[in-house]
Every structure is written in structure tokens, then in C-alpha cells.
Amino acid sequence: MSKADTTDAVEDSGVIQSVSGPVVTARDLNARMNDVVYVGDEGLMGEVIEIEGDLTTVQVYEETSGVGPGEPVENTGEPLSVDLGPGMLDAIYDGVQRPLDVLEGKMGSPYLDRGVDAPGIDLEEEWEFEPEVEAGDVVEPGDIVGVVEETVTIDHKVMVPPDYEGGEVVAAESGSFDVTETVVELDNGEEVSMHQEWPVREARPANDKKTPRTPLVSGQRILDGLFPIAKGGTAAIPGPFGSGKTVTQHQLAKYADADIIVYVGCGERGNEMTEVIEDFPELEDPANGNPLMARTSLIANTSNMPVAARESCIYTGITIAEYYRDMGYDVALMADSTSRWAEAMREISSRLEEMPGEEGYPAYLAARLAQFYERAGYFENINGTEGSVSAIGAVSPPGGDFSEPVTQNTLRIVKTFWALDADLAERRHFPSINWNESYSLYKDQLDPWFEDEVADDWAERRQWAVDVLDEETELQEIVQLVGKDALPDDQQLTLEVARYLREAYLQQNAFHPVDTFCPPEKTYLMLTTIQTFNDEAFDALDAGVPVEEIIDIESAPRINRIGVQEDYEEYVEDLKSEITEELRSLY
């Protein structure tokens, strides 16, 4: 919401009594909770977070140095809202949906002055509107009334706002319109434009929340193969510094089979967010060859930006995601990282002198996390379409301690847990997801899809891999005590099979042009190849072949090269035949 749009809505004004960092106390301001206000002579945007008597506490989304008592505070009478409409894709916003490229154009430099503002979407740009209704049709809230080609990839579906009554269409014409112009008129006087506003802290309505049955295919073997997430699911990626949280999020943003990507950089280092902003416009969408940004909306709120805006950026992102969900799209939201969001809440809470909870976080930390993740899901929308929002949040526990409050409260909410391991990262095993600590509660409901679309023994093969990796974990404890050579031959062979699972199947090179994305069919064939080696090797062992000879066969190391093969089907068939032939020749 821009300042220019809200000056007419100002209900009352007060004066600043005190300033404490991003928290400003105003006197004699007639306001309600969560109203947007403009603070000081420069008109800094803020939000009402506490009201006590004639004192109103405001969190300001910009730096407050130089702001002093006695300066005015103007109330808009409206909650913090985002502008919704065509133009949100291929855009880069800050935490309160100010378009950074537009602000840079206004300022003439990348360094922004305080108080500068702009609408979330260009109110003057014209779009070619094609109606999908005609005079006489009856429409209800949420119904799709027309389509705009927003990017080469995505058609933007213009909807009756959810807070309208609906009615009979009086007029609907095709043509070129800006987002504020009326494109459909209803008999009750309501006028539908391409522009909507929606309060960020309020979930958009839906008819029903359903059990998700389709996986969000990521192209990452360890995720799709062992710990899948559903379209409409929730996942957490906790891990210490340098363990690969951001790279994992980038891989998901690039390759997950969602229609729309909303990437929220929440309090991360500026160089990481710069990498995203520079890389994403250059990336090609693997699904159709178009630019990846044509279906992506970026929200950049780095660690040096005002802490209050960091607290709001998560809500901005999930509201944009819900809007595209209402059109019937599958949306993937990446939040990197929710720990920085929680730290912003902790700082604001301490300035309000609220009673602290564990480790100084506010007592409502768990409730806020739940409110965010609960807005994800697979929904039947109010217009009859179906869409989903998948929420994937990175967590940055200090020192990699998963017992800290943000990680623990997140674990109680999400159904997929991808635990990153610093030891694996140090050994250059990427993605450094610890297969012993990670889990997915979606496996049972997603197995029918994998069995129909990929292979009817998908679940059985996965369970075999999990059992081998579990056995290896137990054997490694013995190896550390007595050495590998002291183990029986069958256990030594199990360790060799597990090594191929770790090195060929669980490791994946994000920077290799072929291995960076692995379709489920390839993931399955890699696993069947390793299992073929396992079965034939144990048959040879039972026939009396020494374990050293089995391990030393020439064809087995080729398993590690399946990931980089483009023509993997032919390669796998040849490799299976070679492994079988070579092992059987030993007895």
C-alpha cells in the first residue's frame, strides 16, 4: 500500500512520545491493532502493534534515526496489505512489497532514502484483458472473470474479490486496461478490476483443505526418493552455517514442479540474496525453456534491512502465494530463514517489554509459526478450482543445536524434516541431509502416485535402501571399535552396498548440468541398479566367492556415474547386465 494511495483514508493523527529503535510510541492516535501509520516528518511506514490507553505502539519498517518526539503520526485506518494483480511475477520486493527496481529508479541509485514508497504493482501499465464471462452471467466471490497474459509462462486469472457480494454481469469487454480500470461491471454496482488488496495477516478464504496426494517433485534424489513432500505440504530445512540450506532452497526453487515460486529471503546475508537476485533472472526454466523469473516472485529482506520489515516479509510472501493458489496454481514458497523472522519477533517483543519465553523468544512464538505454516495446504478454492501452497522454511539454529525453540516449535508443525548435517558438509557430501535424522510423514499418501507414475515397487525399493542405511549406521559403531576387517564377510558386503547408496544415490552435484536435476524415473533406476549389485553380490558370496573379489569387480564403480548420464536408461540396462555377468563369472 503506497502512502499516496492512503492519504485520503487518514482517520486521525497523533504525535510521537518516544522512540526506541524500530518501536515508536505515539500519543493521542485514534487507531486499531495492525493499522498502517506513517511516522514522523518523513512519513516512515509502520504498523500498530500495541494500544494502551492513549498510547499507541508502532513498529516502523524503516530506520528511525533522527526521528524525535513531537513529530506527527498519521493513521491510514487500514491494515498492512499487499497489492495483488498482474505484474507480481518477475518482480523483486522488499519485506512490505515495495518494488526495489522502481524505488531504485526513483532514487537514481541502489541506496534508498527513507520514506520513499511505491505501489506493489504498476498501476499505470496496461494489460490485454480477455473476458471469460459475458453479460447475463452470474458470478460469485472468487470466480474467474477473465485472463491476462502476465508472462510468457503464466496466465493471470482475474477474479471477483473474495469480499465482494457477486451478482449478474452487466458488461465485460476485451481490451487493453490498467489494473485500476473496471473490466467487469455487476448489476449491484460492484466493479471488478485487475487489482485487489488483501491484509497480509489474514488468510484468503477457501472452501476446503484436502489431504494432498501428489508429490512436489524436486529432482533431488534424497528428497524424492526417501523424504518426499506433497504439493500443499510443509517442510523444514534446519542446519548450521555452511551446511547447504540456501543451496537446497535454490535447487527447490529452480526445479520443483510448482507453477509459481515465491522466494522470501528473510534476514539472510546480503551476498546470498544478491546471488539469488543476480542468478534467477539468468536461469532457464527446465520445464519450458523460458526464463525462470517468468514464474517467480522474489522478496528480498536482508539482515541489514530494518528488523520490523523482516517480521512482515513472511506474511507478504504467503499472501502472494495464496492469491496465485486461488487461480488454481500450485505454488511453492521458500522462506530463508524463519529463524531470522523469529529473531525479529524477539527483538520487537523485548522492546515492548513483554514477558520473554524460552531463550528470550516471545511466548507466542509457537502460535506465530503455526499461523504461517497452517496457511499452506492443498485447497478447494471458493471458485471451484483446486490449488496448493507448499511452504518450505529454512531454520538456522545457533551452533546447529536442533533443541533450540525455533527448530523444536517448527518440528511440531511441519510434516517433512530435512536435517542438514555439518559433518556431512565437511566431508563434501551434498546435499548434506542426514538420512538418520530426517523424515517425511507424507510417504504413505504419496506412494500410490509414485507407484502409478514411476514403478509399482517404488515403496518396496525405498524401504530396502532405508534398511541398508540403518544397518550401516549400526555397523559403523562396531567398525570404529574393531575395524572393518574384523566384521563377517556379509557385513563387509553390506557396508560396500551402503557406500554406493551414499555416494551414488544420496549425493548429488548441484553444479553439474545433468546431475543437478534427477527425475523420479532416474532416481528409481539408480536404486534398482544398486539393488541388482546387492542381490548378485550376495549370491556370489553364498556361492563361496571371497568378499574381496566381489568388491573389486570392474563394473561396480560405474554406478557412481549414473547421475551424470543423459541417456541413463540405456546406460543402466548395460550396467546391470555387466554387473550380473561379471559377478556370476566368479562362481
C-alpha positions in Angstrom: 0.0 0.0 0.0 1.6 3.3 -1.0 1.4 6.4 1.0 -0.1 8.2 -1.9 -3.0 5.7 -2.0 -3.8 6.1 1.7 -3.7 9.8 2.4 -7.5 10.1 1.7 -8.2 7.3 4.2 -6.4 9.0 7.1 -8.7 9.0 10.1 -6.7 10.7 12.8 -3.2 11.8 13.7 -1.1 11.8 16.9 2.3 12.8 18.0 5.4 10.8 18.8 6.1 10.5 22.5 9.2 8.2 22.4 11.4 6.3 20.0 13.2 3.0 20.8 14.9 1.6 17.7 12.1 0.4 15.3 9.5 0.9 18.1 7.8 4.2 18.3 5.2 5.2 21.0 2.6 7.8 19.8 0.1 9.8 22.0 -3.5 10.7 21.1 -3.6 8.5 18.0 -7.0 7.1 17.2 -6.0 3.6 15.8 -6.8 -0.1 15.9 -4.4 -3.0 16.1 -2.4 -3.7 12.9 -3.4 -0.3 11.3 -0.7 1.1 9.0 0.5 4.5 10.1 3.1 7.0 8.7 5.6 8.2 11.3 7.4 11.4 11.6 8.0 14.3 9.2 9.4 11.8 6.6 6.3 9.6 6.7 8.0 6.3 7.6 5.7 3.3 7.2 4.8 1.5 10.4 2.2 -0.8 11.9 0.3 -0.6 15.2 1.3 -3.5 17.5 0.0 -2.4 20.9 -2.6 0.0 22.3 -2.7 1.0 26.0 -4.9 4.0 27.0 -4.0 7.0 24.9 -0.6 5.5 24.0 -0.2 3.5 20.7 3.0 1.5 20.0 4.1 1.3 16.4 6.7 -0.9 14.7 8.4 1.0 11.9 9.5 -0.7 8.8 12.4 1.7 8.2 15.4 3.1 10.0 14.2 5.6 12.7 17.4 7.5 13.4 16.7 11.2 13.5 13.0 10.8 14.3 12.1 12.5 17.6 9.3 13.3 20.0 6.7 15.8 18.9 6.7 14.7 15.2 3.3 13.7 13.7 1.9 10.2 13.3 -0.8 9.7 10.7 -3.2 6.7 10.7 -4.5 5.3 7.5 -7.2 3.2 9.2 -6.2 0.2 7.1 -4.2 -2.9 8.0 -0.9 -3.8 6.3 -2.0 -5.1 2.9 -0.4 -6.1 -0.4 -1.3 -5.1 -3.9 -2.4 -8.1 -5.9 -2.7 -8.2 -9.7 -0.6 -8.8 -12.8 3.0 -7.7 -12.5 3.9 -9.5 -9.4 5.9 -12.2 -11.3 9.4 -11.3 -12.4 9.4 -8.7 -9.6 11.7 -8.2 -6.7 10.2 -6.7 -3.5 11.3 -5.7 0.0 9.5 -7.0 3.1 6.5 -4.8 2.7 6.1 -5.3 -1.1 7.8 -2.1 -2.3 9.3 -2.9 -5.7 13.1 -2.4 -5.4 13.7 -1.7 -9.1 11.0 1.0 -9.1 12.5 2.6 -5.9 16.0 2.5 -7.4 14.6 4.3 -10.5 13.1 6.9 -8.3 16.2 7.4 -6.3 18.7 7.1 -9.1 20.9 4.8 -7.1 20.6 1.4 -5.3 20.8 3.3 -1.9 17.2 4.1 -0.9 16.2 7.1 1.2 13.7 6.7 4.0 10.1 7.4 3.3 10.3 6.6 -0.4 7.4 4.4 -1.5 5.7 2.8 -4.5 2.7 0.5 -5.1 3.4 -3.2 -5.2 2.3 -3.4 -8.8 2.5 -0.8 -11.6 -0.9 1.0 -11.5 -0.4 2.6 -14.9 0.9 -0.4 -17.0 -1.8 -1.7 -19.4 -2.6 -5.4 -19.9 -4.5 -7.1 -22.6 -7.7 -8.5 -20.9 -9.7 -11.3 -22.3 -13.1 -11.8 -20.5 -14.3 -15.3 -19.7 -17.8 -14.1 -18.8 -20.4 -12.2 -20.7 -23.5 -10.0 -19.9 -26.1 -12.1 -18.1 -23.7 -14.5 -16.4 -23.9 -14.7 -12.6 -20.6 -14.6 -10.8 -19.8 -15.2 -7.1 -16.8 -14.1 -4.9 -13.6 -15.7 -6.2 -15.0 -16.5 -9.7 -12.6 -16.1 -12.6 -13.9 -13.4 -15.0 -11.0 -13.0 -17.4 -7.4 -13.8 -18.2 -4.3 -11.7 -18.8 -1.0 -13.0 -20.1 1.2 -11.9 -17.2 4.4 -13.6 -18.5 5.3 -16.0 -21.3 4.8 -18.8 -18.8 1.8 -17.8 -16.6 -1.7 -16.6 -17.4 -3.0 -14.3 -14.7 -6.7 -15.1 -13.9 -8.7 -12.0 -12.9 -11.1 -12.9 -10.1 -14.0 -11.3 -8.3 -12.5 -10.2 -4.9 -13.5 -12.6 -2.1 -15.0 -9.7 -0.1 -17.5 -8.8 -2.9 -21.1 -10.0 -2.9 -21.1 -11.0 -6.6 -24.1 -10.8 -9.0 -25.1 -10.6 -12.6 -22.6 -9.4 -15.2 -23.8 -6.2 -16.9 -20.7 -5.6 -19.0 -17.4 -7.3 -19.8 -15.2 -6.2 -22.7 -11.9 -7.3 -24.0 -9.2 -4.7 -24.5 -6.2 -3.0 -23.0 -6.6 -1.8 -19.4 -4.5 -0.7 -16.5 -5.1 -2.6 -13.2 -7.3 0.1 -11.7 -9.8 0.3 -14.6 -13.1 -1.6 -14.4 -13.1 -4.7 -16.6 -16.4 -6.3 -15.4 -19.5 -4.5 -14.1 -22.1 -6.2 -11.9 -25.7 -5.3 -11.6 -25.3 -4.4 -7.9 -22.9 -1.6 -8.8 -19.7 -3.6 -7.9 -16.9 -3.1 -10.4 -14.2 -5.7 -10.9 -10.7 -4.5 -11.8 -7.4 -6.4 -12.2 -6.2 -5.0 -8.8 -7.0 -6.4 -5.4 -5.7 -5.6 -1.9 -5.5 -8.1 0.9 -4.4 -7.8 4.6 -1.2 -9.9 4.9 -2.0 -11.3 8.3 -5.4 -12.7 7.2 -5.6 -16.0 5.2 -7.5 -15.8 2.0 -10.7 -17.9 2.1 -11.1 -21.4 0.7 -13.9 -23.9 0.6 -12.0 -26.9 1.9 -8.5 -28.0 2.8 -7.8 -31.5 1.4 -5.3 -34.3 2.1 -2.5 -33.8 -0.5 -1.9 -36.9 -2.7 0.6 -35.5 -5.3 4.3 -35.1 -4.6 6.2 -31.8 -5.2 8.8 -33.4 -7.4 12.1 -31.6 -6.7 14.6 -33.5 -8.8 16.7 -34.1 -5.7 17.2 -37.8 -5.2 17.3 -37.9 -1.4 14.1 -35.8 -1.2 12.0 -37.5 -3.9 13.4 -41.0 -3.1 13.5 -41.0 0.7 11.8 -37.9 2.2 9.2 -36.6 -0.3 7.0 -33.5 0.3 3.5 -33.2 -1.1 2.1 -30.4 -3.1 0.4 -28.4 -0.4 2.8 -29.8 2.2 5.1 -28.2 4.8 8.8 -28.8 5.3 11.7 -27.5 7.4 15.3 -27.4 6.5 17.3 -26.8 9.7 21.1 -26.8 9.6 24.1 -24.9 10.9 26.1 -22.3 9.0 27.6 -23.7 5.8 25.6 -26.9 5.7 23.8 -26.0 2.5 20.3 -24.6 3.5 20.3 -21.9 0.9 21.6 -24.1 -1.9 18.9 -26.6 -1.1 16.3 -23.9 -1.2 17.7 -22.6 -4.6 17.5 -26.1 -6.0 13.9 -26.4 -5.0 13.1 -23.0 -6.4 14.7 -23.9 -9.7 13.5 -27.5 -10.2 10.4 -28.2 -8.1 7.4 -28.8 -10.4 5.3 -26.0 -8.9 3.6 -23.5 -11.3 4.7 -20.5 -9.2 7.7 -19.9 -7.0 7.6 -17.3 -4.2 11.1 -16.9 -2.7 11.4 -15.0 0.6 14.9 -14.0 1.7 14.2 -13.2 5.3 17.1 -11.7 7.1 19.8 -13.6 5.3 23.2 -12.2 4.4 23.2 -9.6 1.6 25.7 -11.6 -0.5 23.4 -14.6 -0.5 20.4 -12.6 -1.6 22.5 -10.8 -4.2 23.4 -14.2 -5.6 19.7 -15.0 -5.9 18.8 -11.7 -7.5 21.6 -12.0 -10.0 21.2 -15.7 -10.7 17.5 -16.1 -11.0 17.0 -13.7 -14.0 19.6 -15.6 -15.9 18.2 -19.1 -15.2 16.2 -21.0 -17.8 13.1 -22.8 -16.6 13.8 -26.5 -17.1 10.1 -27.2 -17.7 9.7 -25.0 -20.8 12.9 -23.1 -21.6 11.5 -19.7 -20.7 13.2 -17.5 -18.0 12.7 -18.9 -14.5 11.7 -15.4 -13.3 8.6 -15.6 -15.5 7.0 -17.7 -12.8 8.9 -16.3 -9.7 8.3 -13.5 -7.3 11.2 -12.6 -5.0 11.0 -10.9 -1.7 14.4 -9.6 -0.5 14.8 -8.6 3.1 18.4 -8.9 4.0 20.0 -8.8 7.5 21.0 -5.1 7.3 17.4 -4.0 6.5 15.1 -2.8 9.3 14.2 -5.6 11.7 10.4 -4.8 11.6 10.1 -5.3 7.9 11.7 -8.7 8.4 8.9 -9.7 10.6 6.3 -8.8 8.0 8.0 -10.3 4.9 6.9 -13.8 5.6 3.3 -12.7 5.6 3.8 -10.7 2.4 5.1 -13.9 0.7 2.4 -16.2 1.9 -0.4 -13.8 0.8 1.0 -13.5 -2.7 1.2 -17.4 -2.8 -2.4 -17.7 -1.7 -3.5 -15.3 -4.4 -2.0 -17.5 -7.1 -3.4 -20.6 -5.4 -6.9 -19.1 -5.8 -6.3 -19.1 -9.6 -5.8 -22.9 -9.4 -2.0 -22.9 -9.5 0.4 -25.0 -7.4 2.7 -22.5 -5.5 6.0 -23.3 -3.7 7.0 -20.8 -1.1 10.6 -20.8 0.1 11.3 -18.9 3.4 15.0 -18.5 4.1 15.1 -18.3 7.0 12.4 -18.5 9.6 15.0 -18.2 12.4 15.7 -14.6 11.3 12.0 -14.0 11.3 11.7 -15.3 14.9 14.7 -13.2 15.9 12.9 -10.1 14.6 9.9 -11.0 16.7 12.2 -11.5 19.7 13.7 -8.0 19.2 10.3 -6.3 18.9 8.9 -8.2 21.8 11.8 -7.2 24.1 11.4 -3.5 23.1 7.7 -3.9 24.1 8.9 -5.3 27.5 6.8 -8.4 27.0 7.4 -11.4 29.3 10.0 -13.5 27.5 9.7 -17.2 26.8 12.4 -19.7 26.2 15.8 -18.1 25.2 14.1 -14.7 25.1 11.7 -15.5 22.3 8.1 -14.3 22.8 5.7 -16.7 24.4 3.6 -16.6 21.2 6.5 -17.9 19.0 4.8 -21.3 18.5 1.5 -19.7 17.7 3.0 -17.4 15.0 4.9 -20.3 13.4 1.7 -22.4 13.3 -0.2 -19.5 11.8 2.3 -19.3 9.0 2.6 -23.0 8.2 -1.2 -23.6 8.5 -1.7 -21.2 5.6 0.0 -23.8 3.4 -2.1 -26.8 2.1 -4.0 -28.3 -0.8 -7.2 -26.4 -1.2 -10.5 -26.4 -3.0 -10.9 -22.7 -3.7 -14.1 -20.8 -3.4 -14.3 -20.6 -7.2 -14.3 -24.4 -7.5 -10.7 -24.7 -8.7 -8.0 -26.6 -6.8 -4.6 -25.2 -5.9 -1.9 -25.6 -3.4 0.7 -23.7 -1.4 3.8 -25.7 -0.3 5.7 -23.9 2.5 9.4 -24.8 2.9 11.2 -23.0 5.7 14.9 -23.0 6.4 15.8 -22.8 10.0 19.2 -21.6 11.2 19.7 -22.9 14.8 22.7 -21.3 16.6 25.6 -23.7 16.6 23.5 -26.3 14.8 21.6 -27.1 18.0 18.3 -28.6 17.0 16.9 -28.4 20.6 16.6 -24.6 20.4 13.0 -23.2 20.4 12.5 -22.2 16.7 13.6 -25.7 15.4 11.6 -27.5 18.1 8.4 -25.5 17.5 8.7 -25.9 13.8 9.1 -29.6 14.1 5.8 -29.8 15.9 4.0 -28.2 12.9 5.7 -29.4 9.7 5.4 -32.9 8.3 8.7 -33.1 6.5 12.0 -32.7 8.2 15.2 -32.4 6.1 18.0 -32.3 8.7 21.3 -30.8 7.4 24.5 -32.1 8.9 27.7 -30.1 9.4 29.8 -33.3 9.4 28.4 -34.4 6.0 29.1 -30.9 4.7 32.7 -31.1 5.9 33.1 -34.4 4.1 31.8 -32.6 0.9 28.7 -34.8 0.9 26.0 -32.7 -0.7 23.1 -32.4 -0.2 24.2 -32.8 3.4 20.8 -34.1 4.6 21.3 -36.6 7.4 19.2 -39.7 6.4 19.1 -40.9 10.0 17.5 -37.8 11.4 15.3 -36.7 8.5 11.7 -38.0 8.0 8.6 -37.4 5.9 5.1 -38.1 7.1 3.8 -37.9 3.5 5.3 -41.1 2.3 2.2 -43.3 2.7 -0.2 -40.9 1.0 2.3 -40.2 -1.9 3.3 -43.9 -2.6 0.3 -44.6 -4.8 1.3 -41.7 -7.1 4.9 -42.9 -7.4 3.6 -46.5 -7.9 1.3 -45.4 -10.7 3.6 -42.9 -12.4 7.1 -44.4 -11.9 7.1 -48.1 -10.7 4.8 -50.3 -8.8 7.5 -51.4 -6.4 8.6 -47.8 -5.5 7.9 -48.1 -1.8 9.4 -51.5 -1.5 12.7 -50.4 -3.1 12.8 -47.3 -0.9 12.3 -49.4 2.2 15.2 -51.7 1.2 17.5 -48.6 0.9 16.4 -47.3 4.3 17.1 -50.8 5.9 20.6 -51.0 4.4 21.4 -47.4 5.6 20.1 -48.2 9.1 22.2 -51.4 9.2 25.3 -49.5 8.0 24.8 -47.0 10.9 24.8 -49.8 13.4 27.9 -51.5 11.8 29.9 -48.3 11.7 29.8 -48.2 15.5 31.4 -51.6 15.5 33.9 -50.7 12.8 35.1 -47.7 14.9 35.9 -50.2 17.7 37.4 -53.2 16.0 38.0 -52.2 12.4 36.2 -53.2 9.1 38.3 -56.4 8.6 37.0 -57.9 11.9 33.5 -58.0 10.5 32.0 -61.1 8.9 32.0 -61.2 5.1 28.3 -60.5 4.7 28.5 -57.4 6.9 31.5 -56.1 5.0 29.5 -56.5 1.8 26.6 -54.6 3.4 28.9 -51.7 4.1 30.0 -51.7 0.4 26.4 -51.6 -0.8 25.7 -48.8 1.6 28.7 -46.9 0.3 27.2 -47.0 -3.2 23.9 -45.8 -1.7 25.6 -42.9 -0.1 28.0 -41.9 -2.9 25.9 -42.6 -5.9 22.3 -42.2 -4.7 22.3 -39.8 -1.8 25.0 -37.4 -3.2 24.1 -35.1 -6.0 26.1 -32.4 -7.7 24.0 -29.2 -7.8 26.5 -27.6 -10.2 26.7 -30.4 -12.8 24.4 -29.7 -15.8 23.0 -33.2 -15.8 23.2 -34.3 -12.2 21.6 -31.1 -10.8 18.2 -32.5 -11.7 17.2 -36.1 -11.4 13.7 -37.1 -12.5 11.9 -39.8 -10.3 12.4 -42.4 -13.1 16.2 -41.9 -12.9 16.1 -41.9 -9.1 14.3 -45.3 -9.3 16.6 -46.8 -11.8 19.7 -45.8 -9.8 18.2 -47.6 -6.8 17.4 -50.7 -8.8 21.0 -50.8 -10.1 22.4 -50.7 -6.6 20.0 -53.4 -5.5 21.0 -55.5 -8.5 24.6 -55.3 -7.4 23.5 -56.2 -3.8 21.5 -59.2 -4.9 24.1 -60.6 -7.3 26.9 -59.9 -4.8 25.2 -61.8 -2.0 24.5 -64.7 -4.4 28.2 -64.8 -5.2 29.1 -64.7 -1.5 26.8 -67.6 -0.8 28.5 -69.5 -3.6 31.8 -69.1 -1.8 33.4 -66.2 -3.7 35.7 -64.2 -1.4 34.3 -60.8 -0.5 37.4 -59.0 -1.8 36.8 -60.4 -5.3 33.2 -59.3 -5.2 34.1 -55.7 -4.1 36.8 -55.4 -6.8 34.7 -56.1 -9.9 35.4 -53.5 -12.6 31.8 -52.7 -13.4 30.6 -51.7 -9.9 32.3 -48.2 -9.8 30.3 -47.2 -12.9 27.3 -47.0 -10.5 28.7 -43.7 -9.3 28.4 -42.3 -12.9 24.7 -42.9 -13.4 23.8 -39.4 -12.1 25.7 -37.6 -14.9 24.3 -39.7 -17.7 21.8 -38.0 -20.0 20.8 -41.3 -21.7 20.5 -43.0 -18.4 18.0 -45.8 -19.3 20.4 -47.4 -21.8 23.4 -46.9 -19.5 21.5 -48.6 -16.6 20.4 -51.6 -18.6 24.0 -52.1 -19.9 25.4 -51.7 -16.4 23.0 -54.1 -14.8 23.9 -56.7 -17.4 27.7 -56.1 -16.9 27.4 -56.4 -13.1 25.3 -59.6 -13.3 27.6 -61.2 -15.9 30.8 -60.2 -14.0 29.7 -61.5 -10.6 28.3 -64.7 -12.0 31.5 -65.4 -13.8 33.2 -65.6 -10.4 31.5 -68.9 -9.5 
